[in-house]
């Protein structure tokens, strides 16, 4: 520490929150996923569609075949499938996805070091990355089926 650095503040590294659940991630932490990787997870959708914020829509969809419940589930799917930028995901959420975690962590490192400008391959809206058939398969699962078995268990 030099004589003239006394009293100067060290530049603090930025922190960001997990894009899925909001926990704070310090510089260099987390995993960088694409929208296609996010939507290709039954576990993610099964959890997402029975969270307190979405439970009423799922109940309406499954129990009453309610059009508004289904429409809201469609909007939730669109939120996750249409995001162009990559998703920063923390340790508590990454286990929901069948991905190469080492690669996703490397991408997150590059993203932090580039001051949030790095974009991993295959980033962008999922419907532009996946085949029409694969996108439709995941869309159908998320909207029409996700959370059904969990709802039966919780009554």
PATI-146362 format. One line per field, with one value per residue (C-alpha): residue in one letter; chain; residue number from 1; x, z, y. Coordinates in nm, 4 decimals, padded with zeros to 6 digits, always signed. Each point is the difference from the previous one (the first is absolute). Layout:
PATI-146362
res: [a; ...]
chain: [A; ...]
n: [NUM; ...]
X: [X; ...]
Z: [Z; ...]
Y: [Y; ...]
This chain:
PATI-146362
res: [x; x; x; x; x; x; x; x; x; x; x; x; x; x; x; x; x; x; x; x; x; x; x; x; x; x; x; x; x; x; x; x; x; x; x; x; x; x; x; x; x; x; x; x; x; x; x; x; x; x; x; x; x; x; x; x; x; x; x; x; x; x; x; x; x; x; x; x; x; x; x; x; x; x; x; x; x; x; x; x; x; x; x; x; x; x; x; x; x; x; x; x; x; x; x; x; x; x; x; x; x; x; x; x; x; x; x; x; x; x; x; x; x; x; x; x; x; x; x; x; x; x; x; x; x; x; x; x; x; x; x; x; x; x; x; x; x; x; x; x; x; x; x; x; x; x; x; x; x; x; x; x; x; x; x]
chain: [A; A; A; A; A; A; A; A; A; A; A; A; A; A; A; A; A; A; A; A; A; A; A; A; A; A; A; A; A; A; A; A; A; A; A; A; A; A; A; A; A; A; A; A; A; A; A; A; A; A; A; A; A; A; A; A; A; A; A; A; A; A; A; A; A; A; A; A; A; A; A; A; A; A; A; A; A; A; A; A; A; A; A; A; A; A; A; A; A; A; A; A; A; A; A; A; A; A; A; A; A; A; A; A; A; A; A; A; A; A; A; A; A; A; A; A; A; A; A; A; A; A; A; A; A; A; A; A; A; A; A; A; A; A; A; A; A; A; A; A; A; A; A; A; A; A; A; A; A; A; A; A; A; A; A]
n: [1; 2; 3; 4; 5; 6; 7; 8; 9; 10; 11; 12; 13; 14; 15; 16; 17; 18; 19; 20; 21; 22; 23; 24; 25; 26; 27; 28; 29; 30; 31; 32; 33; 34; 35; 36; 37; 38; 39; 40; 41; 42; 43; 44; 45; 46; 47; 48; 49; 50; 51; 52; 53; 54; 55; 56; 57; 58; 59; 60; 61; 62; 63; 64; 65; 66; 67; 68; 69; 70; 71; 72; 73; 74; 75; 76; 77; 78; 79; 80; 81; 82; 83; 84; 85; 86; 87; 88; 89; 90; 91; 92; 93; 94; 95; 96; 97; 98; 99; 100; 101; 102; 103; 104; 105; 106; 107; 108; 109; 110; 111; 112; 113; 114; 115; 116; 117; 118; 119; 120; 121; 122; 123; 124; 125; 126; 127; 128; 129; 130; 131; 132; 133; 134; 135; 136; 137; 138; 139; 140; 141; 142; 143; 144; 145; 146; 147; 148; 149; 150; 151; 152; 153; 154; 155]
X: [+00.0000; +00.1603; +00.0074; -00.2472; -00.2568; -00.0840; -00.3642; -00.0962; -00.2727; +00.0615; -00.2304; -00.2695; -00.0861; -00.3651; -00.2545; -00.3079; -00.3044; -00.0987; -00.2390; -00.2245; -00.0413; +00.1803; +00.2767; +00.3083; +00.2987; +00.3408; +00.2420; +00.0917; -00.2741; -00.2792; -00.0702; -00.0966; -00.2857; -00.1883; -00.3773; +00.0016; +00.1780; -00.2440; -00.3149; +00.1301; -00.0509; -00.3040; +00.1246; +00.0172; -00.3522; -00.1464; +00.1407; -00.0826; -00.3650; -00.0743; +00.1798; -00.2271; -00.0094; -00.1140; -00.1955; -00.3407; +00.0481; +00.1032; -00.2972; -00.2348; +00.1625; -00.0135; -00.3065; -00.2387; +00.1543; -00.0052; +00.1068; +00.1469; +00.2139; +00.1346; +00.0615; +00.1998; +00.2081; +00.0665; +00.1224; +00.2297; +00.1467; +00.0510; +00.1856; +00.2626; +00.0136; +00.0250; +00.2862; +00.2873; +00.2671; +00.1487; -00.1255; +00.2281; -00.0956; +00.1250; +00.0998; -00.3461; -00.1698; +00.2473; -00.0785; -00.3374; +00.1717; +00.1705; +00.2969; +00.3780; +00.0502; +00.3733; -00.0664; -00.2813; +00.2304; +00.2732; -00.2510; -00.1038; +00.3653; +00.0398; -00.3225; +00.1175; +00.3455; -00.1461; -00.2128; -00.3177; +00.0524; +00.1058; -00.2673; +00.0269; -00.0634; -00.3674; -00.1151; -00.3204; -00.3675; -00.0550; -00.2290; +00.2900; +00.2470; -00.2004; -00.1667; -00.3708; -00.0837; +00.2174; -00.1190; -00.3641; +00.0606; +00.1377; -00.2672; -00.2732; +00.1541; +00.0416; -00.3475; -00.2129; +00.1675; +00.2564; -00.0888; -00.2943; +00.1407; +00.1131; -00.3521; -00.1479; +00.2351; -00.0803; -00.3725]
Z: [+00.0000; -00.1140; +00.1884; -00.2374; +00.0082; +00.3651; +00.0357; -00.3505; -00.0225; -00.1837; -00.2964; +00.1088; -00.2378; -00.1052; +00.1212; -00.1852; +00.1022; -00.1270; -00.2906; +00.1226; +00.3712; +00.0906; +00.2340; -00.0126; -00.1953; +00.0495; -00.2840; -00.1745; +00.1520; -00.1735; -00.3306; -00.3306; -00.1808; -00.3178; -00.0321; -00.1890; +00.2933; +00.2463; -00.1754; -00.0628; +00.3608; +00.1277; +00.3548; -00.0508; -00.1444; +00.2633; +00.2720; -00.1771; -00.0591; +00.3661; +00.1584; +00.2083; -00.2818; -00.2607; +00.2048; -00.0549; -00.3778; +00.0068; +00.2161; -00.2351; -00.3012; +00.1336; +00.2250; -00.1997; -00.3482; +00.0378; -00.3082; +00.2022; +00.2064; -00.3191; -00.1505; +00.3066; -00.0182; -00.3657; +00.0989; +00.2626; -00.2644; -00.2359; +00.2692; +00.0275; -00.3636; -00.1652; +00.1931; -00.2307; +00.2656; +00.1985; +00.3476; +00.3049; +00.2280; +00.3507; +00.1697; +00.1496; -00.3406; -00.2414; +00.1073; -00.1751; -00.3387; -00.1917; -00.1222; -00.0008; +00.3287; -00.0550; -00.3360; +00.1451; +00.2817; -00.2518; -00.1989; +00.3192; +00.0716; -00.3501; +00.0452; +00.3286; -00.1382; -00.3132; +00.2205; -00.1041; -00.3772; -00.0680; -00.1678; -00.0046; -00.3189; -00.0578; +00.1939; -00.1124; +00.0027; +00.0237; -00.3035; -00.2137; +00.1411; +00.0271; -00.2866; -00.0402; +00.1160; +00.3122; +00.0936; -00.0365; +00.2092; +00.2919; -00.0411; +00.0162; +00.3103; +00.1818; -00.0778; -00.0032; +00.2397; +00.2340; +00.3672; -00.0466; +00.2100; +00.2741; +00.0156; +00.0476; +00.2956; +00.1726; -00.0682]
Y: [+00.0000; +00.3236; +00.3249; +00.1656; -00.2775; +00.0694; +00.0922; -00.1057; -00.2565; -00.3212; -00.0347; -00.2404; -00.2796; +00.0030; -00.2514; -00.1225; -00.1970; -00.3425; +00.0541; -00.2810; +00.0639; +00.3178; -00.1189; +00.2207; -00.1280; +00.1539; +00.0710; -00.3268; -00.2157; -00.1850; -00.1673; +00.1569; -00.1758; +00.0731; +00.0242; -00.3316; -00.1665; +00.1543; -00.1195; -00.3534; -00.1114; -00.1863; +00.0515; +00.3762; +00.0136; -00.2319; +00.2274; +00.3268; -00.0850; -00.0789; +00.2964; +00.2243; +00.2596; -00.2539; -00.2536; +00.1606; -00.0047; -00.3638; -00.0979; +00.1847; -00.1670; -00.3557; -00.0017; +00.2195; -00.0057; +00.3783; +00.1941; +00.2889; -00.2422; -00.1541; +00.3444; +00.1061; -00.3192; +00.0839; +00.3468; -00.1521; -00.2316; +00.2940; +00.1936; -00.2731; -00.1104; +00.3406; +00.1577; +00.0898; +00.0513; -00.2883; -00.0879; +00.0234; -00.2888; -00.0740; -00.3253; -00.0421; -00.0073; -00.1592; -00.3577; +00.0280; -00.0026; -00.2760; +00.1986; -00.0114; +00.1862; +00.0493; +00.1648; +00.2139; +00.1130; +00.0881; +00.2040; +00.1803; +00.0821; +00.1432; +00.1974; +00.1532; +00.0795; +00.1616; +00.2251; -00.1830; +00.0160; -00.3614; -00.2077; -00.3800; -00.1953; -00.0776; +00.3068; +00.1648; -00.0809; -00.3758; -00.0133; +00.1286; -00.2528; -00.3226; -00.1789; +00.0804; -00.3516; +00.0107; +00.3495; -00.1056; -00.3124; +00.2070; +00.2657; -00.2645; -00.1555; +00.3321; +00.1282; -00.3142; -00.2455; +00.1618; -00.0259; -00.2358; -00.2848; +00.2426; +00.1470; -00.3465; -00.0561; +00.3284; -00.0291]
